[in-house]
Amino acid sequence: MGSVAQRERGLTLSELEFRRFSELLRRHCGLHFAADTRFLLEQRIARRVKKISLDSFAAYHHLLRSPGQGASELAELVDELTTNETFFFRERRQLDALVNEILPEAVLTRRARSGGPVQIWCAGCSSGEEPYSVVMLALEAGFEPGRDFRVHASDISRRVLARARRGAYRESAFRETEPQLRDRYFEARDGSWQLGERVLREVDCAHLNLLDEHRVALVPQMDVILCRNVLIYFDAPTRQRVVELFERKLVAGGHLLLGHAESLIHASSGFELRQLQRDLVYRRPLPGRELAAAGRLAARAGLPERAPREREDAR
């Protein structure tokens, strides 16, 4: 279709173009766009097309596949397409389970093995509310950053990572935050709330595409991975690939925390469900001898001694 005709009636994504863009994005970062999201995809892509003064979707698709500028423009498009709606202490019950049940046990396990802080990775951290929530709750529980735990955060969007590093938040980010917590860790400044350095410095933010095998290979072994409300944006093969990545990156006995609307029911994995006092989480199983030792450590931490395998449909 000619560019003049497209300019006259506005940019319209054809069925073929929708399939081409959907496949390109799926291969690049796993984002899945069903047929009923075609109009949304058209709107978001059209913004970039007009911003860089191209006159057709075909020309834009060609640019995305070109060496050099294609990679940088693809990053811009991903920023346009990703949803980053979040807030502090989202799904609080699970965060409480992490800090009050998983973390005490993991700290003891680390000390019994080789020492060093518990490594926590927030994969798909958006603008930082989740990892900073973990740090604040851990501080409230008496854990010491650097000695007891370390939080790593990653996202595919450079734009939201820049916001996370700044640590300045609007009122909407505090919809489930107790006023005393906000007053303790934030300072009102220029119409927003600035997170204090005490928490800000304890999160390492890094740009990461979970499908980039070379970058992912640099991620160290983790004790806990949070990937909450991220897998829902992937198709089944991509979810499987990411779940396998998390399994490789977790130490034996390490925990995977998904959003409450997510599960591994349709994914093949070596994870087991673990029933905690406050929530259900996934765990990479321990060998029998290590499982017995973990039971003793759990008892020392005041946690249930047994962590039985649960049926997948219990989620």
LOSEDO-212466 format. One line per field, with one value per residue (C-alpha): residue in one letter; x, z, y; residue number from 1. Coordinates in nm, 2 decimals, decimal comma, padded with zeros to 4 digits. Each point is the difference from the previous one (the first is absolute). Layout:
# residues N
res <- [a  ...] $
X <- [X  ...] $
Z <- [Z  ...] $
Y <- [Y  ...] $
n <- [NUM  ...] $
***
This chain:
# residues 315
res <- [m  g  s  v  a  q  r  e  r  g  l  t  l  s  e  l  e  f  r  r  f  s  e  l  l  r  r  h  c  g  l  h  f  a  a  d  t  r  f  l  l  e  q  r  i  a  r  r  v  k  k  i  s  l  d  s  f  a  a  y  h  h  l  l  r  s  p  g  q  g  a  s  e  l  a  e  l  v  d  e  l  t  t  n  e  t  f  f  f  r  e  r  r  q  l  d  a  l  v  n  e  i  l  p  e  a  v  l  t  r  r  a  r  s  g  g  p  v  q  i  w  c  a  g  c  s  s  g  e  e  p  y  s  v  v  m  l  a  l  e  a  g  f  e  p  g  r  d  f  r  v  h  a  s  d  i  s  r  r  v  l  a  r  a  r  r  g  a  y  r  e  s  a  f  r  e  t  e  p  q  l  r  d  r  y  f  e  a  r  d  g  s  w  q  l  g  e  r  v  l  r  e  v  d  c  a  h  l  n  l  l  d  e  h  r  v  a  l  v  p  q  m  d  v  i  l  c  r  n  v  l  i  y  f  d  a  p  t  r  q  r  v  v  e  l  f  e  r  k  l  v  a  g  g  h  l  l  l  g  h  a  e  s  l  i  h  a  s  s  g  f  e  l  r  q  l  q  r  d  l  v  y  r  r  p  l  p  g  r  e  l  a  a  a  g  r  l  a  a  r  a  g  l  p  e  r  a  p  r  e  r  e  d  a  r] $
X <- [00,00  00,14  00,13  -00,21  -00,32  00,11  00,07  -00,34  -00,20  00,23  00,22  -00,19  00,16  -00,08  -00,05  00,33  00,18  -00,15  00,13  00,35  00,03  -00,14  00,25  00,29  -00,09  -00,06  00,34  00,17  -00,14  -00,29  -00,28  -00,32  -00,27  -00,33  -00,23  -00,22  00,30  00,06  -00,15  00,22  00,31  -00,09  -00,04  00,33  00,20  -00,16  00,14  00,35  -00,05  -00,12  00,26  00,29  -00,18  -00,05  -00,31  -00,09  00,01  00,19  00,28  00,01  00,01  00,29  00,18  -00,05  00,17  00,30  00,34  00,10  -00,30  -00,24  00,11  -00,03  -00,34  -00,12  00,08  -00,20  -00,30  00,02  -00,01  -00,32  -00,16  00,07  -00,25  00,16  -00,29  00,11  00,02  00,18  -00,08  -00,21  -00,13  00,13  -00,07  00,26  00,26  -00,07  00,05  00,33  00,14  -00,15  00,03  00,23  00,27  00,07  00,05  00,21  00,23  00,06  00,06  00,25  00,19  00,00  00,14  00,24  -00,12  -00,08  -00,34  -00,32  -00,02  -00,35  -00,09  -00,30  -00,04  -00,22  00,03  -00,17  00,06  00,14  -00,29  00,04  00,37  -00,02  -00,29  00,21  00,28  -00,24  -00,17  00,33  00,13  -00,32  00,06  00,35  00,21  00,31  00,06  00,33  00,05  -00,34  -00,13  00,06  -00,27  00,05  -00,26  -00,03  -00,24  -00,01  -00,11  00,28  -00,26  -00,15  00,35  00,10  -00,31  00,10  00,35  -00,13  -00,24  -00,26  -00,36  -00,35  -00,28  -00,15  00,30  -00,10  -00,35  00,09  00,27  -00,04  00,06  00,26  00,21  -00,02  00,10  00,29  00,16  -00,12  00,03  -00,27  00,17  -00,13  -00,34  00,13  00,16  00,37  00,13  00,28  00,36  -00,02  -00,23  00,10  00,36  -00,10  -00,15  00,22  -00,21  00,11  -00,15  -00,07  -00,20  -00,09  00,04  00,35  00,21  00,33  -00,11  -00,19  00,31  00,16  -00,28  00,14  -00,17  -00,30  -00,17  -00,33  -00,15  -00,30  -00,16  -00,35  -00,26  00,26  -00,06  -00,36  00,13  00,18  -00,12  00,03  00,34  00,15  -00,14  00,16  00,33  00,00  -00,10  00,29  00,23  -00,12  00,05  00,36  00,06  -00,14  00,21  -00,13  -00,27  -00,04  -00,35  -00,19  -00,28  -00,26  -00,30  -00,31  -00,17  00,29  00,10  00,22  -00,30  00,06  00,38  00,23  00,24  00,19  -00,16  -00,21  -00,27  00,08  -00,27  00,12  -00,20  -00,09  00,01  00,07  00,33  00,21  00,33  00,28  00,02  00,29  00,16  -00,11  00,30  -00,01  -00,38  00,04  00,26  -00,23  -00,27  00,22  00,09  -00,37  -00,07  00,28  -00,16  -00,34  -00,15  -00,19  00,25  -00,15  -00,05  -00,21  -00,05  -00,34  -00,23  00,04  -00,37  00,03  00,12] $
Z <- [00,00  -00,09  00,26  -00,14  00,06  00,35  00,09  -00,14  00,21  00,29  00,08  -00,01  00,09  -00,26  00,11  -00,16  00,17  00,34  -00,04  -00,10  00,29  00,25  -00,11  00,02  00,35  00,11  -00,12  00,15  00,35  00,03  -00,01  -00,13  -00,18  -00,07  -00,28  00,23  00,08  -00,36  00,05  00,31  -00,19  -00,29  00,22  00,19  -00,32  -00,17  00,27  -00,08  -00,37  00,02  00,25  -00,22  -00,31  -00,20  -00,22  00,02  00,22  -00,27  00,02  00,38  -00,01  -00,24  00,24  00,30  -00,19  -00,12  00,17  00,21  00,05  00,00  00,35  00,16  -00,16  00,11  00,36  -00,05  -00,13  00,30  00,23  -00,18  00,02  00,35  00,28  00,32  00,24  00,35  00,35  00,33  00,20  -00,28  00,10  00,35  00,14  -00,23  00,09  00,37  -00,07  -00,16  00,28  00,30  -00,12  -00,30  00,09  00,36  -00,13  -00,29  00,22  00,22  -00,30  -00,15  00,33  00,02  -00,35  -00,10  00,15  -00,19  -00,04  -00,13  -00,37  -00,11  -00,36  -00,10  -00,37  -00,17  00,27  -00,20  00,18  00,31  00,24  00,05  00,08  00,22  00,19  00,06  00,15  00,22  00,14  00,06  00,19  00,20  00,09  00,12  -00,28  -00,11  -00,37  -00,12  00,29  -00,01  -00,35  -00,33  -00,25  -00,38  -00,23  -00,38  -00,27  -00,38  00,00  00,04  00,06  00,31  00,13  -00,02  00,22  00,24  00,04  00,07  00,27  -00,03  00,01  -00,03  00,24  -00,19  00,08  00,37  -00,03  00,24  00,21  00,36  00,07  00,26  -00,25  -00,26  00,26  00,12  -00,34  -00,23  -00,01  -00,15  -00,28  -00,29  -00,02  00,03  00,26  -00,02  00,13  00,25  -00,08  00,28  -00,22  -00,35  00,03  00,09  -00,34  -00,31  -00,31  -00,33  -00,35  -00,10  -00,27  00,15  -00,35  -00,05  00,08  00,00  00,26  00,20  00,03  00,21  00,26  00,31  00,19  00,21  00,32  -00,09  -00,33  -00,01  -00,35  00,08  -00,27  -00,28  -00,14  -00,08  -00,29  -00,16  -00,22  00,12  -00,17  00,14  00,35  -00,01  -00,11  00,28  00,27  -00,11  00,03  00,36  00,09  -00,12  00,19  00,33  00,25  00,12  00,25  -00,15  -00,03  -00,30  00,07  -00,27  00,00  00,16  -00,35  -00,13  00,04  -00,16  -00,06  -00,38  00,02  00,03  00,28  00,29  00,25  00,29  00,18  00,36  00,25  00,23  00,28  -00,21  -00,36  -00,25  -00,19  -00,23  00,10  -00,19  00,19  00,22  -00,01  00,29  00,23  -00,05  00,05  00,35  00,08  -00,13  00,23  00,30  -00,11  -00,05  00,36  00,13  -00,19  00,15  -00,33  -00,08  -00,02  -00,30  -00,34  -00,18  -00,38  -00,08  -00,29  -00,28  00,00  00,36  -00,14] $
Y <- [00,00  00,34  00,24  00,29  -00,20  -00,09  00,36  00,11  -00,25  -00,06  -00,30  -00,33  -00,33  -00,27  -00,36  -00,09  00,29  -00,10  -00,35  00,13  00,24  -00,26  -00,26  00,25  00,10  -00,35  -00,11  00,30  00,01  -00,24  00,26  -00,17  00,18  -00,19  00,10  00,21  00,22  00,11  00,34  00,06  -00,11  00,22  00,31  -00,05  -00,07  00,29  00,24  -00,11  00,01  00,36  00,10  -00,09  00,14  -00,32  -00,04  -00,36  -00,31  -00,18  00,25  -00,02  -00,38  00,02  00,24  -00,23  -00,28  00,21  -00,02  00,29  00,23  -00,30  -00,12  00,34  00,06  -00,34  00,10  00,31  -00,20  -00,24  00,30  00,11  -00,34  -00,12  00,04  00,14  00,05  -00,09  00,13  -00,05  -00,31  -00,15  -00,35  00,07  -00,35  -00,15  00,26  -00,07  -00,37  00,09  00,21  -00,18  -00,37  -00,04  00,25  -00,12  -00,35  00,11  00,20  -00,30  -00,22  00,25  00,01  -00,38  -00,03  00,27  00,32  00,32  00,17  -00,16  00,10  00,12  00,08  00,20  -00,09  00,25  00,27  00,28  00,33  -00,15  -00,02  -00,38  -00,02  00,31  -00,16  -00,31  00,22  00,20  -00,31  -00,17  00,31  00,00  -00,36  00,07  -00,14  00,18  00,08  -00,13  -00,24  -00,18  00,07  00,17  00,10  00,01  00,14  -00,02  00,11  00,01  00,36  00,26  00,27  -00,16  -00,09  00,36  00,08  -00,28  00,14  00,35  -00,13  00,28  -00,11  00,15  -00,05  -00,30  -00,21  00,00  -00,14  -00,29  00,17  00,07  00,38  -00,08  -00,20  00,28  00,25  -00,21  -00,07  00,28  00,38  00,23  00,19  00,21  -00,17  -00,35  -00,23  -00,06  -00,33  00,04  -00,12  -00,26  -00,21  00,14  -00,12  -00,36  -00,09  -00,07  00,09  -00,14  -00,01  -00,36  -00,18  -00,34  -00,15  00,13  -00,31  00,18  00,26  -00,25  -00,21  00,27  -00,02  -00,18  -00,27  00,12  -00,11  00,17  00,12  00,22  00,01  00,13  00,09  -00,04  -00,35  00,10  00,21  -00,30  -00,28  -00,36  -00,08  00,32  -00,07  -00,34  00,14  00,26  -00,26  -00,22  00,31  00,06  -00,37  00,03  00,32  -00,11  -00,19  -00,34  00,09  00,35  00,15  00,15  00,24  00,07  00,23  -00,13  -00,02  -00,22  -00,36  -00,27  -00,23  00,01  00,01  -00,30  00,06  -00,15  00,23  -00,11  00,20  00,09  00,08  00,28  00,16  00,30  -00,12  -00,27  00,04  -00,21  -00,16  -00,17  -00,33  -00,10  -00,35  -00,22  00,06  00,37  00,00  -00,15  00,26  00,28  -00,14  00,05  00,35  00,08  -00,12  00,23  00,29  -00,09  -00,12  -00,32  -00,28  -00,17  00,15  -00,27  -00,01  00,13  -00,08  00,25  00,08  00,12  00,33] $
n <- [1  2  3  4  5  6  7  8  9  10  11  12  13  14  15  16  17  18  19  20  21  22  23  24  25  26  27  28  29  30  31  32  33  34  35  36  37  38  39  40  41  42  43  44  45  46  47  48  49  50  51  52  53  54  55  56  57  58  59  60  61  62  63  64  65  66  67  68  69  70  71  72  73  74  75  76  77  78  79  80  81  82  83  84  85  86  87  88  89  90  91  92  93  94  95  96  97  98  99  100  101  102  103  104  105  106  107  108  109  110  111  112  113  114  115  116  117  118  119  120  121  122  123  124  125  126  127  128  129  130  131  132  133  134  135  136  137  138  139  140  141  142  143  144  145  146  147  148  149  150  151  152  153  154  155  156  157  158  159  160  161  162  163  164  165  166  167  168  169  170  171  172  173  174  175  176  177  178  179  180  181  182  183  184  185  186  187  188  189  190  191  192  193  194  195  196  197  198  199  200  201  202  203  204  205  206  207  208  209  210  211  212  213  214  215  216  217  218  219  220  221  222  223  224  225  226  227  228  229  230  231  232  233  234  235  236  237  238  239  240  241  242  243  244  245  246  247  248  249  250  251  252  253  254  255  256  257  258  259  260  261  262  263  264  265  266  267  268  269  270  271  272  273  274  275  276  277  278  279  280  281  282  283  284  285  286  287  288  289  290  291  292  293  294  295  296  297  298  299  300  301  302  303  304  305  306  307  308  309  310  311  312  313  314  315] $
***
